[in-house]
Amino acid sequence: MEKATRGQTKDHNSRLVLKTIYDAGSVSRAEVARLTALTRPTVSALVAELIEGGLVVETGQGPSAGGKPPTLVTLHGDGRRLLALDLSGGEFRGALVNLRGEIDRRVALPAAGLRGEAALARVYELADSLLPTPLPLLGIGVATPGLVAPRLGIVLRAVNLGWANLPLGDLLAARYGHPVHVANDSHMAALAEYTFGVGRETPHLITIRIGQGIGAGVILDGRPFYGDGFGAGEIGHVVIDPAGELCSCGNRGCLETTSSTRAILRRAAEADRSGSALAGDPPTWERFAAAVAARDPLAVEIAAAAGCHLGAAVAHLVGAYNVQTIVMAGRIADLGDTLLNAVRAEMRRRVLPAMADATTIRYTSLGDRAGDIIILGCSALVLHRELGIV
């Protein structure tokens, strides 16, 4: 094995110091040295460079341990900006985000039905509307549906966008002159939960994002797990009901045909709604969620059935990965405990009791930031790739 060069060692140590400061929130140089096992002179020199580079600031003095009170340092949240692009829905969404995941500015552009070059042109339009930034840009993070080779920045296949083997990372990097990192949207949802939610209480978690489509992101040892073919977590097109509805992928009874928001609304529209709060025009998602909250029997039945199918998929994930934290995100959270309890019950019915007892299934911990889960995931990806602090 080749020895690391002096420059590589310094870069590694600088990232280690920055990550330690990021994790600690506010910390003294002496404590950084203790946590990293680096010498105090090394830490002091690296912190000085990080301050000069605008990534770290001094924040005052900490409590004295008998001598001179230590000076505390913290990450400078406004030292850089990140550009995050979410291409996962019927509109493309972009935001400028600081180093703490706080959104400074956002833009959304309609994208329903756009494919191929037209979709790519809309991505450029979105980025153009947010660039240049008033502060130095650290990099660009992009989340897209489909199969993505993240290290190469290539969208291997995104059916809804009409992209195949699209070198999106290289195209954006050439146009804007900044580092670009591209990943699957569900993996970015999982990374957001791990980084900005309470996910870091465990090194492993799976986040299932449920909207018009369904996908899972897997975090193992604090890093996204993509799989050999970059399709880890592609549960939306796993067959749950072989005799079910025809799916857009060509199979029947995929999870997206039973438990996506689109599938739930279709079942509600096709049901006999006489005497139900859903009577009248085909229900919107807001009306359906309100009917579930009001314990309307038909709405509850439909939501619970969707939850049962999700529970079957969750059971497979629990059995395959033995990850004990399963998080659900997306508009499905509007259905509350009605859906969540059905997921839990079906999972318990399908896995070993000891594994079921050790597994927690919950909604995302991002609270009022849940709607920005993909944007936050893109930000976390850039932070990790460029600074090593996630």
Summary of the structure (lengths in Angstrom):
residues: 390
radius of gyration: 23.0
end to end distance: 26.9
largest distance: 77.1
contacts: 1358
relative contact order: 0.11
helix: 45%
strand: 23%
